[in-house]
């Protein structure tokens, strides 16, 4: 047997790796020389010693057993942990009296299964038991409370077979916690018959090469890590219409067809060290012409074809001998004798072990079986036990079994498998992924559920808010109503989430659902996704946009929704043909253009238990009235690891904060709009950082601002005063907006929107704002002093240099090509619903209203919402995307927006007199007395900015970490300083570093 198990799984690998890494040249190459031959000889000697030890153990066990004990090695019986004490008594009797060679575990709790495995082994002190499980999609197929990986058909859709190796490795790890040595997997049947009642989604699909490649990786993943694989069901159960559990299927294909298709995976896997093969109960006249002769009892099939023609040296195991495919036509003992005569090594789930042993002895006496032949098979079983590590058997620990099995890595692998299998079957005009959501009529319909499923909830996080529901059948009246409601939409996502596995059930697609979907697709763009069998897509061939997620699972639904909107890729391909036009192999790959999500914080080297402590600090902030609510995002190495919304828009608690809400970023505008634009202009050679402002802004000529250097203004070291309350001069003696300067409606020159029902005279902006900046005295010192005024001037500079407003320039060169829909100035002008925008204040000094959708900053409001110091609105994910662009050295999703050297120039410390960069704030490292603006653990290269409305956004290039904190701490009163006093933003930032283990 060539499979690597037990000691073979770790000892020789180091030597082989060493030899393989020396050179790609052949051993006799003159360049290589003779120096490797000593290592080769050492390795050969080591292997010889190990094989000798193996042979010694096998001989000892063989010699120690009586004939009855030896025969017992041929039997593997089923153990049922759920059946409690009665099954324990049965198993003890069988193990001790019949000297069983192995057991196969069925349903039960993992901890009990592990405990029973220890007990079973204690009852077999002379020769340890080979413990098996029928775990095609992992241990959860038989044991409860374990992460339930998908069936093999989903794996057939994966583009990256390395994930299947990882899955096999994970199954092996889990098996070690129970005490299992062999898994009856992979299924290598080629499922080219949709009506197959027993294989179906247990197969990797209908394409023989795809099935074989994936089976090979699954086999390797298990066997490289100490778990024997068992390919089944030989010689191929994929094209049957009868379930061998209930009767004997007949396959009428000629030998040539069997050779070219059914036998192909076995023929390819056997030379690669396959450990065992399970033989199916099939009647195949082309292999054995005897009527009702199952392949399990066929000498021509097992001995001649499998062992001799295909040269298989591993264990040959029958399918369960209590299945009607064999039991219906042969009695218990008779079937077992015939199975041994045919060439099987292990009799699985014999109905009557004691009776069978008597009949085997009778057959030996009669000469129908020979001891010489059985000895070879029993020695083969002993060899498998030795290689499974049973020569040095130790009981498994029964502490924390479920916890150890369900570790975070296992969960991450599960999510990764689901994500990579997502298959976009048809996408004729590249509608998907949706780049534009804002302002479009988009809805979703869940068929099979009466409430929002996870697919719809995730779409909602990206701004799709209209959701509908229907059962698995749709009445005529309901159809009429849904057609009217959904027919008006531009795009409708339809999720099928109550599908079935069998063709006899139409895979869960009722004729009424089929009719409705086809009618709706004639009225609007329907994007249908099947959360179940890909065969279900065959009923919707006419629907132009088809996709499949294979399982009805929360994680699959979330990831499918993300793929629809470009936060994740479609990567999979159909493993089977759903119809004549929907052929196996179809799959449209899509690109990610939104920030992707990590499978978990742990997958990015962070601890979720620590990140979850953010909940407490956010709750404290809301409870202590630091802010009505907030949104927090953490990204690591380009992927979101934490993203939650807390609280409500206001303390009235009428509208919860959501992840698609839009926030006034206040001074974060300085970096996410203005500085980024200046970086771009600098790269284009349109500005010189050492040039004076007056060179670009004509109004400054002759003023004390004309000679201020751009670099110094960006670093807040140009002597500018912090700010000017421009609006105050526009109020009357009652502190109300002057009638001569404001109107309630836009009319004539009153076109500058300050807020709802308040419009400023456009010709008064210059005297009341620009002239005041120009005429404002300088401080007289050029030490660091934070100032808004320079960034007002930068907005003017952008207009003069580029011919575009700041909002237009940054939209054209950054936000639009990055796919940022909600980032920009004046959100109400950009078709963003007011209800989606977080209110910033109940203004009682200027606008006298709830400020919602209009910029909070009064000076920016007087500039129609567009200024260099404030005015930008955004969401958590979109702001994180901008920060990720900076961390990526100026690139985002395959496009280069800025040079890495430019970002380094602007984000580095400007001078020793302050922590600031050019435009960017940085971690305070120069003045220990200054307030802490970021976590103490943040690297010295951390950069970002704070915002007056309760914003914090930081990027740490050393740790590849992004932290976004969005809130409306200024609501209802901007004088509320609780957020700062409680140090909410920094405390949460510190948790991010604690989660990194720093």
N, C-alpha and C positions, 0 to 999 in steps of 0.2 A: 504493500500500500504506500502510495507516494505522498499522501496528505501530510501536512506538518501539524502535529498536535503536541500537547504537553511539552516535553523537553525540546522537541524539534521546533517548537514555536519561538524559542528564544536563543538557544545555544549556538547553532551554526550560523545564524543570520549575521552576526558580527563579522565572522570570517568571510562569508560570501560578500558582504558589503565592502569589506576591505579590498578583497580581490577585484571586485567590479570597479571600484573607484580608482584603481591604479592607472588604468589606461583603457582606451577603446580599441587598442590594437590587439590582434590575435596573439596568443601565448608564444608562438614561435617567431614573432616579429623581431628582427635584429635590433630595432630601437628599444624594445622592451627588455631584452637580455634575459639571463637565467635567474634573476633574483627572486622571482615569484615562486619558483618551483619548491623551495623549502616550505613556504607557507602552505602550498597545495598538499605537500606530503604530510605536513602536520595535521591539516584538516582531515585528510583521508584516514590517518591513524586515529584521530579523535572519533571520527564517525564509526570506524571499525570497533573501537572499544565500546561505544554506546550501543551499537547493534549487538555486540556480544552480551552486554548486560541485559538487553531486551530479551535475547534468546534464552538466557539463563533463567530469567523470571518466568517466561512462558513455559519452559520445560518443567520448572518446579511446580507451577500451578497444574500443569497437565498431569504430572506424576502423582500429585496429592489428591486428585479427584477419583472417585469411583465412577463406573459407567453411568450410573443414574445422575451423578453430579455433572458429568460431562455433557450428557444430553440436555440437562437443564440450561446449559449455556446457550442453547439454540433458541430459547424462548424469551420473549419480551412481552410482558403483560401490562395492561392499563391500570394505573392507580388513580383514584378519585378522591382527592383531599376533601372535597365538600361533603362526602358521604360519612365522614366522621369515624366513630369507633368501629362500626361494622366493617368498613373497608380496611381499617388498620388490621383487624383480626384476620381478614381474608388475605391481605398482603403478607402478614407474618407467616401464615401457614404456607402460602405458595413459595415464599423466599426460602424458608427453613426446610420445608418438606420436599419441594420440587427443585430446589437449588437453581433458581432462575438466573439467567444471564443478564437480564436487564428489566427496567420498568420504563413506561412512558407516562408522563404526567398529564392529567386532564384538569378540568376546572377546579379552582380553589384559590385561596389567598396566598400571596407569595411567601409570607413568613411561615405559614403552616406547611407550604410545599417544601421550603428549605429545611424545616424541622423534620418533616417526614423523610426527606432524602437522607438526612443524617441517621434517622431510625432504621430506614431500609438497609443502609450500609452496615449498621451495627448488627443486623440480623444475617448478614452475609460475610462473616469474618474471614472465611477461607479464600473466596474469590470475590473481589468487589463487583458491584453492579454497574452496568453501563446505563446511565439515566438519559432518557430522551424526552423530547417535547415536540409536538406538532405545532411549531411556531412559524408559520409561513411569513407572517408580517410582524414577527416578534413574539415575545413571551405573552403579550396581552391577548393573543389569540386563545390562550388557555387559562392564564392567570389573571385575576382581577386586580384592580388598584394600580396597574402599571400603565405607563404611557402607551397609548394605542396607536401604533404606526399604521399607515394606510396599507391597503392590499397592493399586491404586486403590479396590478394594471397601472396604478398611478406611477410607480417606479419606471414603467415602460415609457412614460412621457418625458422622463428626465433627459436633458441634454448632456449632463455631466455625470458620467458613470462613476466618478470618484466618490460621489455622494452615496452610491450603493455600496461601495467598499466600506465607507464610514458606517453605514447602517449595519452591515454584517459584523463589523468590529464592535459596534454598540450592542448588538444582540449577543455576541460572545461575552461581552462584559457583564451583561445582565444575567446570562446563564450561569456564570461563575458564582454569582451571589446565591443561586438556588442549589447548585450542585449538579448541573446538567452538562452532559458531555457530547450530545449529538442533537442536532435540530433537523427535523424532516423538512428541509427547504434547501435550495430554492425549487419552486415549481418551474419546470422547463417545458411544459406543454405549450404548444403553439396554438393559441386560441383563434382559429380562423372560422369559427362557427358561433355566431351570436346567440344561437338557440341552445348552446351547450348548457345543460342544467346544473353542472357541478363544478366546472373549471371557471369560466367567465373571468371575473376580475381577479381571480387568483393567479392568472397568467400575466407575464410581462407584455403580452400582445400577440399580434398575428405575423409579425415579420421575423423570420428565423434568425437573422443576424442580430437584430436588436435584442431578441429574447436571449440569445446565447451570450452576447457581450455583457448584458446585465446580470445574467445568472452567474457568469464567471466572476464578476466583481463581488457579488453577494457571497459566493462560495469562498473566494479568497479572503474577504473581510472576516468571515467566521473562522476559517481554518488557520489563517495566519495568527489568530488570537486564541487558539486552543479549543475551538468548538468544531466538531466534525459536521460537514455539510452532507446533505442527502438529496440528490437530484431526483425529481419525480415528475410524472408517473410513467416509467418505462413500459413500453416503447413509445408512448405519446397518447395523452388522453384529451387532446385539444379539440378534435373534430368528432365529438360524439353527441348523440341526442338522448342518451339514457344515463342516468346517474348510477354509477356502480355500487353505491351504497344500497340501492334498492333492486338492482337487476344487473345482468351481464350485458354491457354494451357490445355491439358488433361493428367493427370497422372493416369495410369492404375494399379499401384501397389496395392497389397492387404493390408489390415490393418496391418497385421503382419509385413510387410516390412516397412510401415510407422512408426510403433512403434519402430522398431529396428534401424532405420536410420534417417529419416527425422525429426521425433519428438524428437529425443534424445537430441539435444541441448536445446530445449525449456523445456523439462522435467527436465533437470539439472539446468537450470538458474532460473526458476520460484521460487524455494525455497530459492534462494540466494538473493532475493529482487529486481528482475528485475522490472524496473519502468513501462515499456510499451511494447506492442507488436504490430507490424503492420501485418495485415492480407493481404495475396496475393490474386490476382484474378486468381484462379486455379479451374479447374473442376476435382474433385477427386471422382469418383463413390464409392470408398470404404468408403467414409465419408458421401456423399450425392448423392444418385443415380439419382437425377433429371438431365435431359439433359441440358447442357449449364448453369448449375447453378454454378456461381462463389462461391468460399469459402467465399468471403467477404459478400455474401448474404445468407450464409448457417447457419441456427440455430443449426443444428447438429454439425457443425464444431466449431462455436464460443461459443455458450451458453453451449452446452452439453459437447463438448470435451475440449475446452480451459478453460472455466470458472468453469465448474463443475468437470470434470474428472481430469484436471490438476490443478485445484484449483487456477487459476490465479486471483489475486485481483487488479492488476494494470490497467492502461489505455489500452483499445483496440482501435486501430486506423486502419481505412481502408487504403489500398493503394490508390493512387490518383484515385478519382472517374471519372476523365476524360479519363482514360486509356481505350483502346478498349476492353481489357479483360472483362470489365463489360459494358462499354458504348455501345458496338456494339449490345448487346442483351437486354439492359434495358434503358428506357428513364431516363433523369436526375432526376426528382423528384421521380419517381418510384424506381430507384436504391437506393436513399438515404433512403426512407422509408423501403425498404427491408433490407438494411444494419442495420438500427436500430432494426428492428424486429429480425434480426439474433443475435444481442447482442453487436454490436460495440458501443463504447463510443464517438468517434470523427469521423466525416465525413471529410475526407481530400480532399480538392480541388473539392468540389461539383461544378457541372457545372452551376447551377442556384440556388443560396441560397434562394432567395425570393420565387420562385416557390416551392422549396423543403419544406420550412417552412409551406406553405399553405397545401401541401399534407400531411405533418406530422400532422398538426392540424386536417385534415380530418380523418386521420387514428386513431387519438386519439378519435375523436368523434364517429368513427365507432366501436371502441373497438379493433382494430388491434394492437394498442399500448396503454400503460397505463401511466398516469402521475406518478404513484408510481414508476414504473420501470425507467422512464426517470429521475425522481428526484434523484434516487440513482446514476445514471451515471453523472448527472450534478454536484452533490455534490462531486463525485469522481474527476471531473475536477477541481472544486474549491479547493479541498484538494491539488491537484498537484500544483496549483498556489500558495497556501499558503506555501507549502514546497519549492517552487522555490524562496521564499523570496518576493513575490509580495504583501504581506500584508504591507510591508514597502518599496514599490517601489521608486526607485530614478533613474532619467535619467542617462544614461552612458555618460562619457566624450567623446567628439568628437575630442579631441586634440591628435595628434600623434598616431592615431589608428593603422595605418600600422606599424609604428616603434615599438610600444609597442607589437604588435602581433609577428612581425618578430624579436624578440630579439635573442641574441646570443645563449641562452639556447635552444630555439626552433630549431635553425639551427644545433646545436650540436647533439640534439636528432635525427634529421633527418639523419645526417651522421652516427650516431651510429647504427640506425636501418638498413640503407643500408649495412653497414659493416658486421653486424652480420648475415644478411640474405644470404650473398654470399655462394653459394652451389657448392661444388665439387662433382659431381655425380659419376664420374669414374676416377680412378687413379691407374691402375693395377700394375705398378711397382714402385709406389711412385716417379714418375718423378717430381711431384709438391710437394712443391714449389721448384723452381730451385735454387740449392745451388751454382752451378758453372755457371757463365755467361761468364767470361773472357776467351777468346781463343776459344769459341764455335761459330758455325754458327747458329745463332738464328735470326729469322725474324718474322714480324707480317703482317697480312693482314686484313684490315678493309673492310667488305662487307656492302655496303650501303652508302659510303661516298667517295668523291673525294679528301679528304685531311686527314691529320693525325687527328685522334680523341684523346680525352683525355686519353684513354686507351693506345694508342701508345706513346703519349708524356710522360706518366709516365713510361712506359717501357724504354723509351730512357734515362730517368734520372738514371736508374739502369744499363745502358751500352748496351742495345739492340738498335742498330742503324739502322737496315735495315727494312724499312716499305713500304708496298704496299697497293694498293687500288683497289676496284672493285665496280661496281654498284650492284643493287639487282638482275640483270640478267647478266650472263656471256656468251659472244659469244664463238663460237668454237675457233676462232683465239685467243681470250683473254685467254681462257682456256689453249690452247697449250703454250702460252707464260708464263703464271703464273706457269704452271706445270714445265716448264723448269727452271724458276728462283727459285721457292720455293722448288722444288724437291731436290735441292742440299743442302738444309739447314738441320741441325740436328734436330731442333725444329721449328715449325711454329705455332704462336698464330693466331687464326682466330676469329675476333670479328664480331658478327652479330648485327649491331646497327640500323637497320631499320625494325624491326619486327612489326607484327600487332597482334591484340588481338583476332581475330576470326578464327575459323577453316575453314570457307568458303573461307578465304584468304590464307589458308595454313600457317597461323600465320606469313606471310611475307616471307616464304622460297620458292623461285622459284625452279622449277625442275632443272634448269641449275646450280644453286648454290649447290643444293643437290648432283648433279652428280659430280661437280668439287671437292667438299670437300671429297667425298668418294674416288675419284681417287687419290687425293693428300695424303690422309691418308695411301694409299698403298705404297707410295714412301718415306714418312718420318713421324716423330712423329707430329701429328696435335693435338693442344690443342684448342678446340673450346669453346667459351663462348657466351652465348645468353644474349644480353642486352634487354630482353623482356620476352615474355611468355615462361615458362618452357615446354609447350607442343611442342614448336619448336624443342626441342631436339629429339623428336621422329623420325624425319627425318634423324637423324645422329647416330642411334643406333650402327653402326659399328665403329664409331670413338672411339678410346680407351680412350681419355681424354676429358671429357665433364664437363662443369660447367655452372652456370646460375647466372645472377645478377638481373634479373626480370624487371629492368627499364633501359631505355636509358637515362642516366643522367650523367653529368660530374663527380659528386662525386662518383657515382657507378663505373664508368669507372676507375677513379683514384684508388679507393680502390681495385677493382678487379685486376688491374695491380700489386699492392703491394702484394696482396695475392699470385699471381703467382710467385713472387720472394722471398717470405718469410718475407716481412715486415708487414704482416697482416695475420690473420688466415682465413681459410675457416671454417665456423662454422654451416652453414645452412643445412637443409634437404629438399628434394623435397616435396612440399605440395600436389602435384597431380602426377599421373602416366602419363609419357609422352609416354610410350609404354609398351608392355608386360614385357620387361626386365628392363625398367627404371621406377621402381615402387615408389610410394609415400613412403617417409620415408628414401630413400637413401640419404646419405651425408657423405663424408669423411672429418673428422676434421684434420686440419694441424696445425703445430707448427710455431711460429714466431721465426726466428733466426737473423733477421736484426732489427735495431732500428725502433720501430713503431712510427706512427704519432698520435698526439692528434687530436680530432675533431676540436679544435680551441684553441688558447691561453687561452681564457676565461674558457674553460673546465678544465684547469689546474691552474686557479687562476691568470692568467696574462691578460693584456690588449693589444689587437691587435692594437688599434689605436696608442699606444705608440711604440710598436715594429715596426710598419710600418714607424716610423720616422727614422729607420735605413736606409731606402732608400736614404734619404737626405744626410746622412753622407757618405754613400758609393759613392753617386754621387759626393760629394765634393772631396773625395779622388781621384777619377778618373779625375775629372775636373782640380784639382790642381797638377796632375801628381805625386801623392804619390804612385800610383800603376796603372798598366793598367786595373786591374780588381780584383775581390775578391769573395770569397764565405763565407757566414756567416750562422752559425747554432746555434740555441738555443734550448736546451732540458730542460724540467721540469719534475721531478719525473718519469724519464725513457721514456718520450715521446717527440718527436720533435714537437716544437711549432712554429718554424720559420726556414726556410731554403731557401736561395736564392743565386743566382749567379749574379754577376754584371760585366759589362765591357767586355773586350776582353783579349785574350792571350797576345797581344802586342798592342802598340799604333797605329799600322797599321790598326787595327780593322778588320782583315780578319776572325778571328775565335772567336765567342763569348765564354765567359767562361760558362761552363755547370756544373751541379751538379754532373756529373759522371767524371769530370776532376780529374787528379791526381797531387798532389803538392809535392814539395820538402819541407819536414818539418824541415830541418836544426836541430837546437838544441832540438826540441821536441823529437828527437831521444833519447835523454838522459833519458827521462821518459817513453816514449811509447815503447821503445825497451830495452835499457840497464838496467835501474833501475828495470823494471818489471822482467827482466830475473834474476837479482841479488836477487830480492825478492823470486823468485821461488827456486833458488839455496840455499838461506838461509833457506827456509822452509824444503828443503830436507836434511838439515844438511851438505851440501857440502861446505859452507863457514861460517866463523865466522866473524861477522861485526867488532869485536874488534881485529881481527888478522891482522898482517902486510901483505902488498901486496906481499912481498918477499916470503911469505909462499906458494903462489900459482903461482907466475910468476918467473921461474928460472932465466931469464935474469937480474932480478933486484938484485940478490944477490951481495953484495959488493958495491951497488950503494946507493946514498942518498935517493932513493925511496923505498928501501927494507923494511924499518921500518915504512912506512906510513900506518896508520890504515885505513881500508876500510871505516869505519864510518866517519872519518874526511875527507877523499877524497870525499865521496859522498856529504858532507856538504860544500865543497869548503873551508875547513879550515885546509888544510894540508901543506900550504906554497908553493904550486905549482904556477908557473907563468901562466898567462892567456892563451898564445898560442905561437906557433912558425910558421912562414911562411916557412914551409918545401920546398915548391915548388920553392922558390926564388933561392935556391942553385943549382937547376937543370936547370937554364936558362943560356944562353951564354951572351956575352957582349952586344948583340943586344936585350936582354930580350926575346929571343926565346928559346924554348926547345932544349937542347943540343942534337946533333945528336948521341952522344955516349950513351945517356940514353933513347932516344925515337925513335919510328918508326911509320910510317903512317899505317902500317898493322900489325896484330899479327903474329909474326914469331919468331922462336927460343925462346930465353928467354924474348922477348918483348911481354908479355902476359897480363900485367896489363892495362886494358882499363881506360884511363883518360877521354876521350871524343871521339867523332866520328873522326876517322883518327889520333888518338894519343894514342900510347901504350907505357907504361913505362917498363923498365927492371926489372923483378921480383926479381933479386938478389940484386938490388940497394935499395929496400925498407928498408932493415935493416940499411945500413950506412946512408942513407939520411933522415930516419924518426925515426926508433926505437932507434938507437944509440943516436940520438940527444935528444930524450925525456929522455933517461936514464942518459945522461951526463949533462943535463940541471941543472944549479944551482937552489936551492930552494930560496925562497924570504927571508928567515930568520925570518919571522913572521908567525904565524898561525891564524891571524885574517881572517875574511871572504874576499876572493878574488876569483871571478868567474874564473874558469879555464876549458879549454877543455882537458888538458893533462891527467888528471886522468881518463877520460872516454875513451881515447885511450887505456889506460892500462886495463880498465875493459873489453874491448873486448878481450884482450889477456887472461885475467883471465878466462873468459867464455870458451875459447878454451881449456885451460889447465885443468880446472875442469870438464868440460862436455864432452870433446872430439869432440865438435861440434863448428862450427863458430857461432857467435852471430846471424847472419841471419837465420841459420838453426835451432838453438835452439828456438828462439822466434816464428818462423814459426810453428814448430812442437807442441809446448806447448801452444800457444795462438792463433795466427792468423788463422791457418787452422781449429782447432776445433771451433773457434768462427764464422767461415764462412766469414772471411775477405779476399776478393779476390784481392783487389787492394793495400793492406797494405803490405809493405815489402821493401827490398833493391833491387837496380838494376831493375827497372820496365821493361826496354827493354828486359831483360833476362826472364821475366815472362809473355811474350805474351801480354803486354799492348802496345797498339798502340801509337806511338810517338805523333800523333796528339791529343791524349787524355791527354798528359802530359804538364803541364804548363811550358813554358821556364823560366829559372831563371836569365839569364844574357846574354848580348852580351860581352863576355869576350875579352878584349883587352890587357891583361897582362900575360896570361898563355896559355890558350887554343886557343885563337884567333878565336872564332866561337860563334854561338848561343848555349848556354848550355841548352839542352832540352832532358830529359830522363836520363842524367848522373847527378850524384850528384854535386851540386854547390860548396860545401866546397872542397878546394884544397887538404887538408890533407886526407880527406875521399876518394877523387878521387885516391890518390896515394896508397890507400889500397884497390883498386878495388871496391870502392863504399860501402864498409862495414866497419863501425867504430862505436865505442861506443858513439861518440859525435855528429855524423851527418851521413846522408846517407839514412834515412828512408823516404819513400814516402807513401802518403795515400790520402783518400778522406774525405770529411766532415763527412758523416754518419759513416764511419768505424772508424775514429779517435774518434768520439763521443761514439761509442760502447766500445772502450777501457776505456774511462773515465767513462762510465756508470758502467763498471765492477768494477772499484775502488769505485764508490759511492755505489754500491750494496754490498760492503763488500767482494768483490772477486768473486762473482757469476755472471753468465751471461747466460740467457735463460736456467736455470735449471741445469747448471753445475758449480761446485765450482772450480775455478782456483787458488785462493789464499785465505789465511785466513784473516778474518777481522782484527785480531790483527796485522798481518804483515803490512797491509795497514795503520793502525793507527800508527804503529811504524815509517814507512818511511815518512808519510805525516805530522807528527807533527813537531813542531819547534825543531831543533837540539840543539841550545844553545841560550842564551840571547844575544850573540854577533852578530847574524844575523837573518834574517827572514827565512832562508832556512831550509828545511827538509833534509831527506836523498835522494839525487837525485832531489827531487822536489823543485821547487820554490814555494813561498807562498806569501800571502799578506804582504806588508811592514807594520809592526806595531812597529818595534824597533827603526827606524831612521826616524824622521819626515822630515829630509832634503833630504832623498833619493827620487829618481824619483818614481812616482806612477806607479806601474805595473798592477794594477787591479782597478776596480771601487771602489770608496770610500765606497759605501754601502755594498761591499762584506763582508761576515763574516770573522772573524779572522782565521777561519779554511780553507779558500779557498786555493787550491793548483793547480799547473799546471806548465806551462813553456811557454816561448817565443821562437821564432825561427828567425834567422838572415834574412831569405828570406821574412819575413813579416807575420810570423805566431804567433798566440796567442791562447792558449787552456787552459781553466780554469774550475775547478770543485768546487762547493761550497756545501759541505755536509749538512750544516745547512739549506740551502734553496733548496736542491736537484736540483741545477741548473748547467747546462753545457753550456759553451760559447766557440764556435770554430770560429776563424777568420783565413782564409787562403788567402794568396795573393802572388804575385811575385813582391813585392816592389823593389827588386834588379834588375828588368828588366827595361831598358836596362843597367843600371849602378848601381852597388852595393853601390856606395857612396851616392845614393839618400836617404836622411834622412827625406823627407817630411812626411812620415807616422808617424814618431816619433814626428816631430815638431808639426804636426796638432793633435797629440794625438788621432788618429782615433780609434785605437783598444779600448782604455780605454773609450772613449766617447760612443761607441756602447755598451760596457759592462755596463756602467752606465744606459743606456736606458733599459737594461734587468731588472735592479733592480727597475727602475721607473715603469716598466710594472708590477712588483710584488707589487707595492704600497709601496715600502720601500724608 
